[in-house]
Amino acid sequence: MILDGIFGNKTASKVLLHLFHYNEIHSAAIANDYGVAVTPIRMQLERFEKVGILVAKNVGRTRVFSFNQKSPFIKPIKAILEIFYNSLTIEEKEKIFSTRRRPRQKGKPIYGRT
């Protein structure tokens, strides 16, 4: 994936792409979607939090991460992610983001379908 070269490694790419798609995410959800161990995902999320790209909050016993909207780097990072995300086919998106995180809003299109 081209994002691996841009962001340095596969784990970083997976974390940022999932965050772009879902807006909020926790490590177990990303690990589950990709069938990988939770530890490297959690460590990458914490690295991004430490440098100020992500922020976290506790929801029960789970740490939920989102983009730090106060960071000046978020806009360009999201621009790169958006280019890649929009280049994916509907089938690729359904494969990568197969797990629904919450009910779909009434009337909201599915991946650009109307």
Disulfide bonds with the S-S distance in Angstrom:
none
